[in-house]
Amino acid sequence: MPTQPKPNSLEARDVQSVIHGLTNLKRHLDRGPLVMDKGEGVWVTDIHGNRYLEAMSGLWCITLGYGQERLVAACAEQMRRLPYYPLTDHRGHSPVIELAEKLIEIAPVPMARVWFSNSGSEGNDCAARMAWYYWNAMQRPERRKFLAHRQAYHGNTIATASLTGTESTHQGFGLPLPGFLHVRCPHFFRQAADGETEEQFATRLVHEVEALILKEGPETIAAFFTEPVLAAGGVIVPPATYFAKLQKILKKYDILLVVDEVVTGFGRLGDMFGTTTMNLAPDMIVCAKGLSSAYAPISALLVNNRIFEAAVRQSDQVGTFGLTLTYSGHPVSAAVAREALRIYEEQNIAARARSLEPVLLGGLGKLLDHPLVGEVRGLGLLAGVELVRDKTTRRPFERGANVGRLCADHAQRRGLIVRAIGDTITFCPPLIITEEEIAELLARFRAALDDTAKELSQASSLQI
Ligand SMILES: Cc1ncc(COP(=O)(O)O)c(C=O)c1O
């Protein structure tokens, strides 16, 4: 039986001091946040004692779940031994060197060096700067523009929010910056024309990319950024042949490929890296989140030899490699990440995600009989369920109806934390989740869907 938590009775009261992201600020002020107290495995408990199955790994990140004593121990030990040392002026420390060596060893394509920062945004930001540095070294300073997908999420610094292709990241902020260009999202369910096959859709999209490259001038494009599966865009899995066709075009015009593995890295899609799953050949890879299973902030930018050798030449000319962050490769985060990688290897975490894929995706697939469910998609232990007003025509709900939000709220009431991205409900559970816990997740989600359908049918303005 699913635990039925008490209705959440939080009020705004003592939690007004923090600005929370990914929420409507007014709504947040009116209602106050859900305040979490502790976690164990895939479960979290709020300050009132209500227990929730955390089906989003927090923000796509706590891959090993809560209560991993080995990560706590690695953190405490490093805190005592050497809590901080910079990676500047030709200095370093063992945790970061060991971590970099391990990352290069397990990288899905040959990589030469690792640059560390503290978040996925910083990792992608540094990748963008590396791309510029590279093209300057190659005497091609006019290669400044970046391409990325609409609906992709690459971060929230000024450059990475510009790479990001979601409206809420741009609107009200005067973004994207000039030179950050977006191409159609490879979202077959929403973007395909009537009667178009996945193959035709992929071909059309890549023609659009090539047309944009030619319009802008191939000699002005520095790099293309992509996630293997667009996670925060609503778990969008590109059609089978899309990336092969896309990479052909990028190669033709000598455009660098940066793969953003911030969500997909470390087993999520059933391989250690999504680069392998989607057969990508990046020049740079960015990872974060699962790198330390979110126990400490850290991100890594892996660069291949082509990028690294050019950077060496360029820095020799400039005099200094001017890309420093105080906490780059922080020893505590590096020690935690190194331990997380050990656990991934010992538990064969990618194979585990692959073996549980049919349990999660198969289980969600059974919800296709529900009147609200239009599509179920995903790979490994990453999934999205798109809610629609009309299943046969795929007609979406009106924008302001916030049906996704409503469903996520019902799920929360039933003790299940999911995320609503528009009207797509996303799932990204810790990779240590068991089959029984997946069954629990599915039962709670079906109940939340029923609650949502009931509420919608009762609302006179939203008859389904
Ligand atoms: C694919 C992807 N890239 C980059 C980022 C940014 O990472 P961070 O929030 O650590 O800056 C995220 C965050 O969700 C992400 O999903």
The ligand as an ORCA input file, in Angstrom:
! r2SCAN-3c Opt
* xyz 0 1
  C      21.721     19.067    -19.433
  C      22.080     20.094    -18.408
  N      23.152     20.864    -18.615
  C      23.535     21.789    -17.728
  C      22.827     21.992    -16.575
  C      23.254     23.044    -15.603
  O      23.804     22.448    -14.487
  P      23.890     23.263    -13.114
  O      22.488     23.476    -12.650
  O      24.699     22.363    -12.237
  O      24.579     24.538    -13.402
  C      21.702     21.202    -16.300
  C      20.921     21.387    -15.079
  O      19.878     20.815    -14.884
  C      21.305     20.239    -17.263
  O      20.199     19.503    -17.079
*
